[in-house]
Each structure stands twice: as C-alpha cells, then as structure tokens.
Amino acid sequence: MNKLTHQQLAERIARDIPEGAYVNLGIGLPTRIANYLPADREIFLHSENGILGMGPAPAPGAEDPELINAGKQPVTLLDGGCYFHHGDSFTMMRGGHLDICVLGAYQVSERGDLANWSTGEPSSIPAVGGAMDLAIGAKRVYVMTEHLTRQGECKIVKTCSYPLTGMACIDRIYTDMAVMDITADGILVRELFGDVTPESLQSVTPVALTFALNAETEEA
C-alpha cells in the first residue's frame, strides 16, 4: 500500500496550521512539522522546556547546544523569540494559551482517548511528562502517527489498552494513510493518502469509519 513518508505527513499537517496560531509540537515525529511551516504565515512554536518562537532545525554545524526543544533536539530561534523558566511554560500549557498541540501516539480510541507515553512494559518511560498537560490544555489536539505498528496492529482502536495520557482529548488524527476527525458520532475520515481507498483503510482499522472525502478539511 502506497502511504505518505514522515516528511510528507509533516508537510501535510503544516498546511493546516493557520496564521497567528500558538502551537506545541510534541516529541518525536511532530517536531518535523517545524521544517515545513509556510514562510508567509506567522506561527508561534512553543516548547514545554521554555521556548516561544522556535524556527526550523539548524543547518548542520550551526547547532547551539544550549538551544534545544523538549526532545533535546537542537532548534533555532526566530526574531522576537524568547526562552524562559519551564514553570512559566507549563502555565501557558495549563492556562489554555496554546491553540494547537500535535502529539505522537501509541493508541487513539474512537472517542479520542490518547495513549502516548507508555506501553506498560518495564522498560517504558517512567512518567507521562508534559504530554498530559498538553493533551488537556491546548484548544485543539492533533495526533501525528503511523496508522499501523511495525507488527501490523492498528493504532486506532476501540478502547486503549495502554496507560492513558488524556481522555476524549483528541480532535484530529493524521496518519500516513488518512486524515480523520473525532466526532460525537465516531471517526470521520476527511482525506486519504496515496492509493489508500475507503475499503482498504477500513480493512486495517478495527473501528467503524465514516467518510466525507469531498468535504473541506476545516482549519483549527
């Protein structure tokens, strides 16, 4: 099945982030989105370790070891950007000051529950970190993930079996196969990628899907 690469998916999500938005990009795949944000839009990237106004990744050799995001990756700072205490950063997250957050996921349930910090294994990360605050604090929460695990299991499930990050907190899911919205009536598929068809997507997704492929994808 022909699907999007991580870079193509990051570019697709970047197109949906509107002018003037305050946005947090979670650790992992979502950090790639920063490299594809339209240059003609003023978008304010936030990092929970205390940065506002991040730019794309630095060029090789231009990294500043003291300027990193929450995933410890080197970043750039745009004109007017600033950094501050992480306590103030969490106040922004918990106070509802972020318009959009894009997080990775191990599982997303059909009602929008998110599991993204632990698989429950002994070697898993020992704490949820800032993901819980982001999941409940941002005005809209998106997920960026592969549709299937390496073992071929779907990450979109009826009920999450992994420890939850947040309940009913997800608004939209972007996978390498499709764009899907969480609605009161279940999961609504807005867009399909590559050669994925409604039938092939449903065949690998263990929850009922509805499709509105000709409807415009609304921005946040």
N, C-alpha and C positions, 0 to 999 in steps of 0.2 A: 504494500500500500504506500502510495506517494504522500508524504507528510511534510510539514514545514521543519526546517532546521531551527536550532535555538536562536540563531541570529535573525532568521526570517520572522520568527514568532516575536522576538523583541521589537523588531521594526514595525510589525503589525500593531502591537499594543501601543507603541509610541504614538501612532497616528490617532489614537482615541483619547489622548491626554490633552485637555483643552487649554487655551490661553489663560494665564493667570492662576493655574492650579498649584496648590502646595501638595507635594507628592513624596511619599516614602517608598523606596524600592527595597524590598526585603533581601536578606542574604541569599546568595545562590543565583539562580537564573535571572531573577528580576533586575539585578544590578546591570545587566546587559542593555536594558532599555535606555539608560542614560546616553549611550552612544548613538541613539537613533532619534532623539527628540528633535522636532523640526526647529531649525535655526531661527525661523521667523516668529516663533512663539516664546513668550516669556513664561517659563515654568520654573518653579522654585523647588529644588530637590532637597529633601530633609533626610538626615541620618540620625538614628537614635543615640549615637555616641556624641552628638552635639555639633552638628553642622547644618547650616542652611545656605543654599546657593551652590550646591555641587555642580560641576560640569562633567564632561565625559572623562574616560580614563586618560591618564597622561601618556604622552608618547614614550616609547622605550628610551630609557636613560634620563628621562625628565621627572622621575618619581621623587616625591618628597616623603621620606619615611615618617614624618610627623603629621602627614595629612592623609588619613585613611578613613574608610567608611566602617560601618559596624561589622562587616565581614573581614576587616583588616586588609582590604584591598586598597592600593593607592588610588587617590582621586585628585581631581583638580577643583579649584575654587573660582567661580565666576566673579566678575567685577561686582562689588556690592555684597558678596557672600561673607559669611561670618561663622565663627565657631564659639562654643560656649559650654558650660557645665552640662553633663548628661542629665542632671536633675531637672534643669530647665527644659531640656529636650523632651523628657518624659512628660513634663507639664503640658507641652504642646500636644503630645500624642493623646494624653488622657483628657485634655480640655476640649477636644473636638476641633482643633485648629488645622487638621490635615484634611484636604479634600479627597484624596485618593491614596490608598496603600496597595501595593502589588506584592503579594506573598507567594512563596512556593508552597507545595503541599505534598503530603504523603497520601491523604484521602480528603475528599469533599463529599458530604452526603447530599442527597437530593433536596434536603431542606436548607442547605447552606451551612451545615456544621463543618468546621475545619479541624483537621489533624495535621500538623506540620512540624512538630518539634521532637517527637519520639515515636519509635516503632514498638516501644515496650521491651526491647531487648536490653540485656545487662550492659552492653557496650554503647547504648544510646546516650545522647546528650542528657546531662543530669537535671536540667531546668529549662523552663519554657522561655526564659529571657524576655525580650521586648515584644515578641510576637503576639502575646496575649493582649498587651496594651494597644498595639496597632490594630489588631483584629476587631476590637470593640470601640476604639477611639476614632478611627477615620470615618469620614462621612460615607465613603464608598470603598469597599474592599474587593479587590480583584485577585484571582489566583492565576499564576503562570506555571504550567507544569506539562509534562508529557502525559498523554492520555493513558498509556499503559506502562506498567513497570517492566523491568528487564525480564521478569518471569512471565510477562504477558497478562498480568492481572490489571483490571481497570482501576484507576484511582477515583473514579466517580462511582460512589456506592450508595446503597440504600441507607445503611447505618455505618458510621465509622467504627472500626474495631480497634483503632489506635487511640491513645490518650488525646483528648480534645484540647485544642487551643482556644476555640470560641464556639458558641452555639448560635446557629442561624445568623451568621455574621457576613457571609459571602454574598456579593451581588452578582458577580460575573466570573466565569471561568474561561480562560484562554488555554487551550491545549494545542499540541501540534496537529490535531485533526479538526478542531472546531472552536467557535465562539459560542458560549452558552450562558444564558441568564437564569438565575434562580428566581422563580416567581412563586406566587401563592398557589399556583396550580401545578408546580413541579418545574422541571428543567426545560427551558425553551431554547432550541438551537437557532442561532441567528445567522451563522456563516459556516461553511465547510471549506476545508483546505485541500489542495492537491486533487487527487482522484477519489477522495472520500465521498461516498454517497450516503443519503439517509439510511439506507438499508445496511450498509457496511458499518456505519457508526453505531446503529442500534445493536448490531450483532455482537459488538465487543463491549457494550455498555449495559450493565445489569440493572438499570433502572429505566422506567418508561420515559421516552423523549417525545417532545412535540417540536414541530419545525415551523419557522417563519422566515424562510430564506430570502424572500423578496421584500421583507420589511427592513427599513433603515435601522442600522445599529445606532442607538442613541448614545451620545456622549454623556459623561457624568455631569 
